[in-house]
């Protein structure tokens, strides 16, 4: 997905809210602190690792019904890549993720939810060892579970866990070297408000 496609997706979500005559509190915005913890697998070259990073995340949810929401998750992280403990360099990724969620108790103080959706990852600022490069684009699924806990009028503490499937191809001087599945677990805590 190109950047323009992401912009179209956000605009579509916004227009959906306007065209449906969205009432107050149909939207939720959250700010989270997240741990991006890769669950790495590489083949045929084993032993590649990608470190855990702690970064901020921003997301927007539009509620189609009281129980069903669409969430767009935005964040970026920069990771060190290593082989057998030796650094191969660093790379950054931007993984916008769209999930469709089911909220079990939308009017309650404690509102658990589950979600599933699609992730697109764009790798950028790739600074690996000389001769090494990666495929810059990845598509994959995403699963999510979380809970919003009301602490004020329209204000919520949020706990969230996501599993995101991200993979790429590592090349050496243009030739295929290995596949690299990053597939991070993303653990988040934050604050959200309805508007």
VODREN-687433 format. One record per residue (C-alpha): residue number from 0; x, y, z. Coordinates in Angstrom, 2 decimals. Layout:
VODREN-687433
{n = NUM | c1 = X | c2 = Y | c3 = Z};
...
END
This chain:
VODREN-687433
{n = 0 | c1 = 0.00 | c2 = 0.00 | c3 = 0.00};
{n = 1 | c1 = 1.43 | c2 = 3.36 | c3 = -1.01};
{n = 2 | c1 = 1.22 | c2 = 6.45 | c3 = 1.18};
{n = 3 | c1 = -1.58 | c2 = 7.84 | c3 = -1.00};
{n = 4 | c1 = -3.61 | c2 = 4.68 | c3 = -0.41};
{n = 5 | c1 = -3.20 | c2 = 5.10 | c3 = 3.36};
{n = 6 | c1 = -4.43 | c2 = 8.69 | c3 = 3.07};
{n = 7 | c1 = -7.45 | c2 = 7.48 | c3 = 1.08};
{n = 8 | c1 = -8.19 | c2 = 4.88 | c3 = 3.77};
{n = 9 | c1 = -8.14 | c2 = 7.51 | c3 = 6.54};
{n = 10 | c1 = -10.31 | c2 = 9.85 | c3 = 4.44};
{n = 11 | c1 = -12.79 | c2 = 7.05 | c3 = 3.77};
{n = 12 | c1 = -13.09 | c2 = 6.35 | c3 = 7.50};
{n = 13 | c1 = -13.68 | c2 = 10.05 | c3 = 8.16};
{n = 14 | c1 = -16.29 | c2 = 10.36 | c3 = 5.39};
{n = 15 | c1 = -18.04 | c2 = 7.25 | c3 = 6.66};
{n = 16 | c1 = -18.51 | c2 = 9.03 | c3 = 9.96};
{n = 17 | c1 = -19.78 | c2 = 12.23 | c3 = 8.34};
{n = 18 | c1 = -22.07 | c2 = 10.57 | c3 = 5.82};
{n = 19 | c1 = -23.73 | c2 = 8.43 | c3 = 8.48};
{n = 20 | c1 = -24.62 | c2 = 11.51 | c3 = 10.50};
{n = 21 | c1 = -22.14 | c2 = 10.51 | c3 = 13.17};
{n = 22 | c1 = -23.20 | c2 = 11.50 | c3 = 16.65};
{n = 23 | c1 = -20.88 | c2 = 12.57 | c3 = 19.44};
{n = 24 | c1 = -18.77 | c2 = 9.75 | c3 = 20.82};
{n = 25 | c1 = -18.73 | c2 = 7.69 | c3 = 17.60};
{n = 26 | c1 = -14.94 | c2 = 8.18 | c3 = 17.53};
{n = 27 | c1 = -12.22 | c2 = 7.20 | c3 = 19.95};
{n = 28 | c1 = -8.61 | c2 = 8.33 | c3 = 19.89};
{n = 29 | c1 = -5.95 | c2 = 6.58 | c3 = 21.94};
{n = 30 | c1 = -2.33 | c2 = 7.32 | c3 = 22.71};
{n = 31 | c1 = -0.34 | c2 = 4.31 | c3 = 23.82};
{n = 32 | c1 = 3.17 | c2 = 3.44 | c3 = 24.92};
{n = 33 | c1 = 3.97 | c2 = 0.15 | c3 = 23.20};
{n = 34 | c1 = 6.63 | c2 = -2.54 | c3 = 23.29};
{n = 35 | c1 = 7.27 | c2 = -3.95 | c3 = 19.80};
{n = 36 | c1 = 8.69 | c2 = -7.42 | c3 = 20.50};
{n = 37 | c1 = 9.60 | c2 = -9.31 | c3 = 17.31};
{n = 38 | c1 = 9.02 | c2 = -13.07 | c3 = 17.18};
{n = 39 | c1 = 11.71 | c2 = -13.68 | c3 = 14.58};
{n = 40 | c1 = 12.17 | c2 = -16.61 | c3 = 12.23};
{n = 41 | c1 = 14.61 | c2 = -16.72 | c3 = 9.31};
{n = 42 | c1 = 15.18 | c2 = -19.38 | c3 = 6.71};
{n = 43 | c1 = 17.43 | c2 = -20.72 | c3 = 5.30};
{n = 44 | c1 = 19.87 | c2 = -18.49 | c3 = 7.23};
{n = 45 | c1 = 19.07 | c2 = -18.99 | c3 = 10.92};
{n = 46 | c1 = 20.15 | c2 = -16.94 | c3 = 13.90};
{n = 47 | c1 = 18.91 | c2 = -13.54 | c3 = 12.71};
{n = 48 | c1 = 17.32 | c2 = -11.45 | c3 = 15.46};
{n = 49 | c1 = 15.49 | c2 = -8.10 | c3 = 15.60};
{n = 50 | c1 = 15.52 | c2 = -6.25 | c3 = 18.93};
{n = 51 | c1 = 12.54 | c2 = -5.05 | c3 = 21.00};
{n = 52 | c1 = 11.74 | c2 = -1.35 | c3 = 20.89};
{n = 53 | c1 = 9.54 | c2 = 0.90 | c3 = 23.06};
{n = 54 | c1 = 7.75 | c2 = 3.66 | c3 = 21.13};
{n = 55 | c1 = 4.56 | c2 = 5.76 | c3 = 21.15};
{n = 56 | c1 = 1.51 | c2 = 4.75 | c3 = 19.12};
{n = 57 | c1 = -1.57 | c2 = 6.67 | c3 = 18.00};
{n = 58 | c1 = -4.82 | c2 = 5.08 | c3 = 16.90};
{n = 59 | c1 = -8.29 | c2 = 6.14 | c3 = 15.83};
{n = 60 | c1 = -11.44 | c2 = 4.02 | c3 = 16.12};
{n = 61 | c1 = -14.72 | c2 = 4.72 | c3 = 14.36};
{n = 62 | c1 = -17.72 | c2 = 2.88 | c3 = 15.84};
{n = 63 | c1 = -20.02 | c2 = 1.55 | c3 = 13.12};
{n = 64 | c1 = -22.36 | c2 = 0.33 | c3 = 15.87};
{n = 65 | c1 = -22.01 | c2 = 0.38 | c3 = 19.68};
{n = 66 | c1 = -20.29 | c2 = -3.03 | c3 = 19.49};
{n = 67 | c1 = -18.38 | c2 = -2.86 | c3 = 16.20};
{n = 68 | c1 = -15.47 | c2 = -0.52 | c3 = 15.57};
{n = 69 | c1 = -12.82 | c2 = 0.00 | c3 = 12.90};
{n = 70 | c1 = -9.41 | c2 = 0.94 | c3 = 14.30};
{n = 71 | c1 = -6.49 | c2 = 2.43 | c3 = 12.38};
{n = 72 | c1 = -3.20 | c2 = 1.96 | c3 = 14.24};
{n = 73 | c1 = -0.27 | c2 = 4.28 | c3 = 13.50};
{n = 74 | c1 = 3.29 | c2 = 4.09 | c3 = 14.80};
{n = 75 | c1 = 6.88 | c2 = 3.58 | c3 = 13.76};
{n = 76 | c1 = 9.97 | c2 = 1.97 | c3 = 15.26};
{n = 77 | c1 = 13.66 | c2 = 1.55 | c3 = 14.52};
{n = 78 | c1 = 15.22 | c2 = -1.85 | c3 = 15.23};
{n = 79 | c1 = 18.69 | c2 = -3.31 | c3 = 15.35};
{n = 80 | c1 = 19.15 | c2 = -6.48 | c3 = 13.31};
{n = 81 | c1 = 21.77 | c2 = -8.99 | c3 = 14.41};
{n = 82 | c1 = 23.14 | c2 = -12.38 | c3 = 13.39};
{n = 83 | c1 = 24.53 | c2 = -14.61 | c3 = 16.12};
{n = 84 | c1 = 24.76 | c2 = -11.58 | c3 = 18.41};
{n = 85 | c1 = 26.73 | c2 = -9.47 | c3 = 15.91};
{n = 86 | c1 = 25.01 | c2 = -6.33 | c3 = 14.64};
{n = 87 | c1 = 24.03 | c2 = -6.22 | c3 = 10.95};
{n = 88 | c1 = 22.76 | c2 = -2.65 | c3 = 11.22};
{n = 89 | c1 = 19.40 | c2 = -0.98 | c3 = 11.73};
{n = 90 | c1 = 16.12 | c2 = -0.46 | c3 = 9.91};
{n = 91 | c1 = 12.92 | c2 = 1.46 | c3 = 10.50};
{n = 92 | c1 = 9.40 | c2 = 0.42 | c3 = 9.69};
{n = 93 | c1 = 6.01 | c2 = 2.10 | c3 = 9.43};
{n = 94 | c1 = 3.27 | c2 = -0.52 | c3 = 9.92};
{n = 95 | c1 = -0.22 | c2 = 1.04 | c3 = 9.62};
{n = 96 | c1 = -2.75 | c2 = -1.59 | c3 = 10.64};
{n = 97 | c1 = -6.54 | c2 = -1.59 | c3 = 10.20};
{n = 98 | c1 = -8.61 | c2 = -3.89 | c3 = 12.42};
{n = 99 | c1 = -12.30 | c2 = -4.61 | c3 = 12.72};
{n = 100 | c1 = -13.17 | c2 = -4.91 | c3 = 16.42};
{n = 101 | c1 = -15.99 | c2 = -6.35 | c3 = 18.48};
{n = 102 | c1 = -16.58 | c2 = -4.60 | c3 = 21.83};
{n = 103 | c1 = -18.34 | c2 = -6.84 | c3 = 24.33};
{n = 104 | c1 = -19.61 | c2 = -4.26 | c3 = 26.86};
{n = 105 | c1 = -19.65 | c2 = -0.84 | c3 = 25.14};
{n = 106 | c1 = -21.67 | c2 = 0.93 | c3 = 27.85};
{n = 107 | c1 = -19.91 | c2 = -0.68 | c3 = 30.80};
{n = 108 | c1 = -17.01 | c2 = 0.57 | c3 = 32.89};
{n = 109 | c1 = -14.90 | c2 = -2.37 | c3 = 31.69};
{n = 110 | c1 = -15.18 | c2 = -2.99 | c3 = 27.93};
{n = 111 | c1 = -13.09 | c2 = -5.87 | c3 = 26.52};
{n = 112 | c1 = -12.69 | c2 = -6.21 | c3 = 22.76};
{n = 113 | c1 = -11.15 | c2 = -8.43 | c3 = 20.11};
{n = 114 | c1 = -10.08 | c2 = -7.48 | c3 = 16.62};
{n = 115 | c1 = -8.68 | c2 = -8.83 | c3 = 13.38};
{n = 116 | c1 = -7.44 | c2 = -7.06 | c3 = 10.30};
{n = 117 | c1 = -4.76 | c2 = -6.23 | c3 = 7.79};
{n = 118 | c1 = -1.28 | c2 = -4.77 | c3 = 8.14};
{n = 119 | c1 = 0.89 | c2 = -3.05 | c3 = 5.56};
{n = 120 | c1 = 4.50 | c2 = -2.39 | c3 = 6.53};
{n = 121 | c1 = 6.85 | c2 = -0.02 | c3 = 4.73};
{n = 122 | c1 = 10.53 | c2 = -0.42 | c3 = 5.65};
{n = 123 | c1 = 12.61 | c2 = 2.76 | c3 = 5.38};
{n = 124 | c1 = 15.93 | c2 = 4.21 | c3 = 6.51};
{n = 125 | c1 = 17.49 | c2 = 0.77 | c3 = 6.01};
{n = 126 | c1 = 21.12 | c2 = 0.91 | c3 = 7.15};
{n = 127 | c1 = 22.41 | c2 = -2.66 | c3 = 7.05};
{n = 128 | c1 = 25.91 | c2 = -4.03 | c3 = 6.51};
{n = 129 | c1 = 27.40 | c2 = -3.34 | c3 = 3.05};
{n = 130 | c1 = 25.71 | c2 = -5.38 | c3 = 0.35};
{n = 131 | c1 = 22.67 | c2 = -6.27 | c3 = 2.47};
{n = 132 | c1 = 19.20 | c2 = -4.97 | c3 = 1.68};
{n = 133 | c1 = 15.57 | c2 = -5.96 | c3 = 2.22};
{n = 134 | c1 = 12.27 | c2 = -5.90 | c3 = 0.37};
{n = 135 | c1 = 10.70 | c2 = -2.61 | c3 = 1.46};
{n = 136 | c1 = 7.04 | c2 = -3.76 | c3 = 1.49};
{n = 137 | c1 = 5.11 | c2 = -6.35 | c3 = 3.51};
{n = 138 | c1 = 1.44 | c2 = -7.33 | c3 = 3.76};
{n = 139 | c1 = 0.10 | c2 = -9.50 | c3 = 6.56};
{n = 140 | c1 = -2.68 | c2 = -10.19 | c3 = 9.00};
{n = 141 | c1 = -3.18 | c2 = -8.79 | c3 = 12.49};
{n = 142 | c1 = -5.01 | c2 = -10.01 | c3 = 15.59};
{n = 143 | c1 = -5.84 | c2 = -7.93 | c3 = 18.64};
{n = 144 | c1 = -7.28 | c2 = -8.23 | c3 = 22.13};
{n = 145 | c1 = -7.70 | c2 = -5.43 | c3 = 24.63};
{n = 146 | c1 = -9.82 | c2 = -3.63 | c3 = 27.18};
{n = 147 | c1 = -10.94 | c2 = -0.05 | c3 = 27.78};
{n = 148 | c1 = -11.52 | c2 = 0.86 | c3 = 31.44};
{n = 149 | c1 = -13.59 | c2 = 4.00 | c3 = 32.06};
{n = 150 | c1 = -11.90 | c2 = 6.41 | c3 = 34.47};
{n = 151 | c1 = -13.67 | c2 = 9.66 | c3 = 33.54};
{n = 152 | c1 = -16.50 | c2 = 10.86 | c3 = 31.32};
{n = 153 | c1 = -15.39 | c2 = 9.69 | c3 = 27.88};
{n = 154 | c1 = -11.90 | c2 = 8.89 | c3 = 29.23};
{n = 155 | c1 = -10.43 | c2 = 5.38 | c3 = 29.32};
{n = 156 | c1 = -7.30 | c2 = 3.54 | c3 = 30.37};
{n = 157 | c1 = -6.47 | c2 = 1.10 | c3 = 27.59};
{n = 158 | c1 = -4.57 | c2 = -2.20 | c3 = 27.65};
{n = 159 | c1 = -3.95 | c2 = -3.81 | c3 = 24.27};
{n = 160 | c1 = -2.05 | c2 = -6.75 | c3 = 22.77};
{n = 161 | c1 = -1.59 | c2 = -7.28 | c3 = 19.05};
{n = 162 | c1 = 0.07 | c2 = -9.96 | c3 = 16.94};
{n = 163 | c1 = 1.15 | c2 = -8.61 | c3 = 13.56};
{n = 164 | c1 = 2.55 | c2 = -10.68 | c3 = 10.70};
{n = 165 | c1 = 5.43 | c2 = -8.84 | c3 = 8.99};
{n = 166 | c1 = 7.90 | c2 = -10.50 | c3 = 6.67};
{n = 167 | c1 = 10.56 | c2 = -9.46 | c3 = 4.20};
{n = 168 | c1 = 13.31 | c2 = -10.85 | c3 = 2.00};
{n = 169 | c1 = 16.98 | c2 = -10.18 | c3 = 2.77};
{n = 170 | c1 = 19.27 | c2 = -9.86 | c3 = -0.23};
{n = 171 | c1 = 23.07 | c2 = -9.81 | c3 = -0.50};
{n = 172 | c1 = 24.34 | c2 = -7.81 | c3 = -3.48};
{n = 173 | c1 = 20.95 | c2 = -8.23 | c3 = -5.13};
{n = 174 | c1 = 20.74 | c2 = -12.02 | c3 = -4.67};
{n = 175 | c1 = 18.23 | c2 = -13.71 | c3 = -2.34};
{n = 176 | c1 = 19.89 | c2 = -14.56 | c3 = 0.98};
{n = 177 | c1 = 17.06 | c2 = -15.47 | c3 = 3.36};
{n = 178 | c1 = 13.45 | c2 = -14.83 | c3 = 4.25};
{n = 179 | c1 = 12.94 | c2 = -12.89 | c3 = 7.47};
{n = 180 | c1 = 9.68 | c2 = -13.14 | c3 = 9.44};
{n = 181 | c1 = 9.56 | c2 = -10.41 | c3 = 12.09};
{n = 182 | c1 = 5.98 | c2 = -11.09 | c3 = 13.29};
{n = 183 | c1 = 6.01 | c2 = -8.87 | c3 = 16.40};
{n = 184 | c1 = 3.89 | c2 = -9.02 | c3 = 19.52};
{n = 185 | c1 = 2.87 | c2 = -5.47 | c3 = 20.39};
{n = 186 | c1 = 2.03 | c2 = -4.77 | c3 = 24.04};
{n = 187 | c1 = 0.44 | c2 = -1.42 | c3 = 24.78};
{n = 188 | c1 = -0.90 | c2 = 0.71 | c3 = 27.61};
{n = 189 | c1 = -2.43 | c2 = 4.11 | c3 = 27.08};
{n = 190 | c1 = -5.26 | c2 = 6.57 | c3 = 27.42};
{n = 191 | c1 = -8.21 | c2 = 7.06 | c3 = 25.12};
{n = 192 | c1 = -11.16 | c2 = 9.38 | c3 = 24.85};
{n = 193 | c1 = -14.46 | c2 = 9.23 | c3 = 22.99};
{n = 194 | c1 = -15.67 | c2 = 12.18 | c3 = 20.95};
END
